[in-house]
């Protein structure tokens, strides 16, 4: 089903609609078919104008079995269209889904336009002349039948999908043939069946000129890391341990060895981060990718990187927790962990992506800060951004920032002494002297270091100084990042402040609130530590500040603590993104209060 | 340093850093440090090409005293950190210094995985059978029943035999030496350095504060040292009056030469591919046989992780050409939106 969703998205992207997707699947690889927890869904929202979210209420639901109908019907807009595979509505499947009576035969779907299509049997019928496939394989092609039908219904271009099928199943031409036939049969069914009276035309959206592609958050993150390696001139070293929803990045980077990328699948999360830090000591761009349950194990490495003052990018593709939680579902509840989840005073810059395509820029920004300030940096994404996709205006490579650095090449003073902790006056960054550089042999470690020399020191005043220097270095990054931008066309009294993947839902909600004649301002943080330098001034300039988060108020806690502003929260932690409608309601209630 | 012929000849003093050595007076670590510093010139490398990485513990302070590059890292994690450094910088000589707690307790996982991967690391495990830096708790190599501050009624866990662990973890090079045995330790370090891949060396080290005399049976009583020599029958003792034989079940044991006869002795071969011989020798201990094998137990060639990774990078470039960012960003389906 995820494959089918991806293809429809590709057709839609190539056609030129703006779009946003929300894949929603279980953590189990082959969850029992037909059971409620086993339902794998793919939501796509597309339009002839720019859109910000995968949509609150789909207009069309394709349900391949009763369980899929039961799980998703509640999301569908009243009056929406339901296309069901009647072949799957057996007594047994109805029972598995918990239906006492067949919803196709009682009145429970009376609010919707129902198209009952025997998808499985029509697929099998269409494939009866294909040699070399089992009946089970033929039945499996029904998703392509459904894709063909939907492609007809929305006038999608089909050449891309036909080419895709040939390439994807090149090793099994009979499967390629079966899927192609099923796809075409679905299209033809739409065209010839009188069941579907109309097909829809959604004109291309008016987007900024340029070359576009569709991209998911994890792919954008991968490309961003590759770009950071190129832009910095540092070879990329990824240490990772497989974990949902971050494994894609490891897998994709493992395919980028021609970019000089070294990927190391470690024995555990600890070794993954340790190896990345070891590579950074040697002059690589060290990266480790994980999700919350892996990030907790990396805390000691991040602490070491803080005191070694070496660049390290730590990617947290957040998922619902605590502990194992809901591995495939998004959440924003790791913010306080990455801020404070280490022993002692251990400041780490935090960068957060807001959109799937935005993961590209966020990765470059995390690398820029890590390299320039010789510090570990947390890069936050989440399961929604990771798997969701959208059109992306491909950037001009020549216009990407220069994030190159220089390694130390010579001793610090005329006495030929190298001082590994002698800082740059402006950035407070220390020199990065890599092994292999003659004359700069030095030792660094987790023990407290004397200012400048880096020698072990237990001196009380020196420790206080070093704690403050490390804090000042990270705080000083505020001067080197853009100010917080506020979107406030009407001079509102209420500000909605967000971070991360709530960007789309907040933006869509604010549009609706403004359409209703109310005034609301929005601002979105891409840097969580340090905050942009005008953040305090912005939040203090509004009478009311609303902070929607998919956690119980973590950014709100930071904003209140740092700026003494009585911000209020809108918090739901359901393992799914906010709907624009619920944020519209929350904002409206606050504006009207 | 200069030999006057334009070449630079480094000596032991060139590898001493300006930091005061802070181990307890009488600690076996001093002897090991001296041997390592004396050995370093034999590597034939300039100092900037050498890196010592350590975890936490008394032994882990060693990098601070070496005038090379060095990192004193996190408890148990040195093999992982050194792996990242070694595979990304094949031009360096990377040494890991660890202890029995660091390598076999908190860092056991990283140790076995670095050995099985055969990363080009030289791992020196200073085994004093005690936790020294935390002031005297039993370690994973302490004997069963060890009475320490944390085990007033005696320890309950069966100890690890470090060499058996390493051999079981597919180590391609395994050796043992004694802190005060300068000749034996130097030879082992040389063999480890020449070995391409992971080299694991256990160094029996006396902690004179918390576990004094733990290795006196072999440190002081030299007749109990079994020096292994490849392709030679294993004989030892003050008068070479003892030897090692292998029984039908594959195990090895110490015998009187008079009993077995010269021809009955086991002939050592560190290059034997099957690890069973090295493993059998690792099971000979003072407790079982009253003697301790020293030297190189196992040294076999096996593909090295670092080399394999570098090769994949080369192969990928050959296949796909040098990575092009512009092309990557435009890969897959693209479409153009034009100005109206």
Interface residues (C-beta under 8 A of the other chain):
Chain A: X10 X13 X14 X15 X16 X160 X204 X206 X207 X208 X209 X210 X211 X212 X213 X214 X223 X226 X227 X230 X235 X237 X239 X256 X257 X258 X259 X260 X261 X262 X264 X266 X267 X268 X270 X271 X274 X275 X276 X277 X278 X279 X280 X281 X282 X283 X284 X286 X300 X301 X304 X308 X394 X395 X397 X435 X436 X437 X438 X439 X440 X441 X442 X443 X444 X445 X446 X447 X455 X456
Chain B: X17 X19 X46 X47 X48 X49 X50 X51 X53 X56 X63 X64 X66 X67 X68 X69 X70 X71 X72 X73 X74 X77 X80 X81 X82 X83 X84 X85 X86 X87 X88 X89 X91 X92 X109 X110 X113 X309 X312 X313 X315 X316 X317 X319 X320 X321 X322 X323 X325 X326 X328 X329 X330 X332 X333 X334 X335 X336 X337 X338 X339 X340
